[in-house]
Amino acid sequence: MRYTSNLRASILGAGIVASFLSSSAMADLEQFPPKDKAFGFQTPVTEVAEQMQIFHNFWLMPIITAIMILVTVLLLVIIFKFNDKANPVAQKFSHNVKLEVAWTLIPVLILVVISFKSFPLLYQQDVIPEADLTVKVTGYQWYWDYEYTDPAGDVDKTLTYSSVMLTNEEADEAGKPRLLGVDNPMVVPVGKTIVVEVLAADVIHAFAMPAFGVKIDAVPGKMNQTWFKVNKPGIYYGQCSELCGAMHAYMPIEVHVLPEDEYNAWLAAKQAEYASVNQLDNVQLASAN
């Protein structure tokens, strides 16, 4: 069951939509928004994100820096030692076997060194572990839908709702960052394996959460999967990272990570609310007939 725009309007007076995510637990969560003028990655809160940053900072950056310095030195040597004034008579040779072997083998060895760290990281990202919770995420122009399938298979307890960016005034009132806060965020438990099934209903989008080390395309007609396991409760932010139309910049992602008992309480409360909304919707449909 899901909220539709007509149903929202019919029950707004009862405050059900307004109370969708209101709880003292969520109000007490620490927020981890991107920092203004910051340099580098966001603080990682999953093992994958942490390993990605270690790989970048302590493997790739030293290798790239060394290559850049070497190329710069060689370029300067060529400029000053082999210019027309310093070397008016050019050497007449076209091959150097040792040099050609070196510039072939050295890049190969560099790639082998990089592979020792990158292949295990790619495997960790791509191989989906057994899920504690599966959330289906659908991208629309320009908002997200989240669907939580009931673990017991009860269709009436399957939650589906839309997540739309708050206006500047609403974000300021809610204490959320501009262009990142939403009305109905994704909610997951801390320390649990969350499998995310990502797809799109119209054009290509991308579900990206930098602090989780997650970025995957949402493609119409194809379901992609990714996963994360957050080790710290809090409120985290991401955005659609694929140019998807005029309002691409206004398609944020907000994820609330709760302690397990608080998540279970939230889920039970929302399933009860959805059940009451479903009953109301059925009554309205019956009256209309």
Residue pairs with C-beta under 8 A, 6 or more apart in sequence:
1 156
1 158
1 159
1 160
1 274
1 275
1 277
1 278
1 281
2 159
2 160
2 161
3 17
3 161
3 162
3 277
7 277
7 280
7 281
8 17
10 280
10 284
11 17
11 277
11 280
12 18
16 273
16 276
16 277
19 273
20 161
20 183
20 184
20 270
20 273
21 184
21 185
21 187
21 256
23 262
23 266
23 269
25 258
25 259
25 262
25 265
25 266
26 187
26 235
26 256
26 258
26 266
29 233
29 234
29 235
29 256
29 257
29 258
30 233
30 234
30 235
31 175
31 176
31 177
31 234
31 235
32 42
32 43
32 45
32 211
32 234
32 235
32 236
32 237
33 177
33 180
33 237
34 42
34 177
34 180
34 210
34 237
41 49
41 52
41 53
41 56
41 210
42 210
42 211
43 211
44 50
44 52
44 53
44 211
44 213
45 211
45 212
45 230
45 231
45 232
45 234
45 236
45 257
46 211
46 212
46 213
46 214
46 228
46 229
46 230
46 231
47 124
47 229
47 231
48 121
48 124
48 125
48 212
48 213
48 214
48 228
49 210
49 211
49 212
49 213
49 214
50 213
51 121
51 124
51 213
52 121
52 213
55 117
55 118
55 121
59 114
59 117
60 114
63 110
63 113
63 114
67 110
80 86
81 87
125 213
125 226
128 195
128 225
128 226
128 227
129 193
129 227
130 193
131 193
131 194
131 195
131 227
132 189
132 192
132 193
132 194
133 148
133 188
133 189
133 192
133 193
133 194
133 195
134 149
134 194
134 195
134 196
134 197
135 146
135 147
135 148
135 186
135 188
135 194
135 195
135 196
135 197
136 145
136 146
136 147
136 149
136 196
136 197
136 199
137 144
137 145
137 146
137 147
137 186
137 196
137 197
137 198
137 199
137 207
137 218
138 144
138 145
138 147
138 199
138 200
138 201
138 218
139 145
139 198
139 199
139 200
139 201
139 202
139 205
139 207
139 218
139 240
139 244
139 251
140 162
140 200
140 201
140 202
141 202
141 203
141 244
141 245
141 247
142 240
142 244
142 245
142 247
142 248
142 250
142 251
143 162
143 163
143 164
143 165
143 251
144 162
144 163
144 186
144 207
144 251
144 253
145 160
145 161
145 162
145 163
145 201
146 159
146 160
146 161
146 163
146 184
146 186
147 158
147 159
147 160
148 158
148 159
148 160
148 267
149 158
150 156
150 157
150 158
150 271
156 274
156 275
156 278
157 271
157 274
157 275
159 267
159 270
159 271
159 274
161 184
162 184
163 182
163 183
163 184
163 185
163 186
163 253
163 254
164 182
164 183
164 184
165 179
165 180
165 181
165 182
165 250
165 251
165 252
166 174
166 176
166 181
166 182
166 183
168 178
170 181
170 183
171 177
171 178
171 179
171 180
171 181
172 178
174 181
176 254
177 237
179 249
179 250
179 252
180 237
180 239
180 252
180 254
181 252
181 254
182 252
182 253
182 254
185 235
185 254
185 255
185 256
186 253
186 254
186 255
186 256
187 255
187 256
187 258
187 263
187 266
187 267
188 194
188 230
188 255
188 256
188 257
188 258
188 263
189 257
189 258
189 259
189 260
189 263
189 264
190 230
190 231
190 232
190 233
190 257
190 258
190 259
190 260
190 263
191 229
191 230
191 231
191 260
192 229
192 260
193 227
193 229
194 227
194 228
194 229
194 230
195 225
195 226
195 227
196 207
196 214
196 216
196 225
196 226
196 227
196 228
197 223
197 224
197 225
198 207
198 216
198 217
198 218
198 223
198 224
198 225
198 226
199 218
199 219
199 220
199 221
199 222
199 223
199 224
200 218
200 219
200 220
201 220
202 220
203 220
203 244
203 245
204 217
204 218
204 219
204 220
204 242
204 244
205 217
205 218
205 240
205 242
205 244
205 251
206 215
206 216
206 217
206 218
206 240
206 241
206 242
207 214
207 215
207 216
207 218
207 226
207 238
207 240
207 253
208 214
208 215
208 216
208 238
208 239
208 240
208 241
208 253
209 215
209 228
209 236
209 237
209 238
209 253
209 255
210 238
211 236
211 238
212 228
212 230
212 236
212 238
212 255
213 228
214 226
214 227
214 228
214 238
215 241
216 224
216 225
216 226
217 224
217 242
218 224
218 242
230 236
230 255
230 257
232 257
233 257
233 258
233 259
234 257
235 254
235 255
235 256
235 257
236 254
236 255
236 257
237 252
237 253
237 254
237 255
238 252
238 253
238 255
239 249
239 251
239 252
239 253
240 248
240 251
240 252
240 253
242 248
244 251
258 266
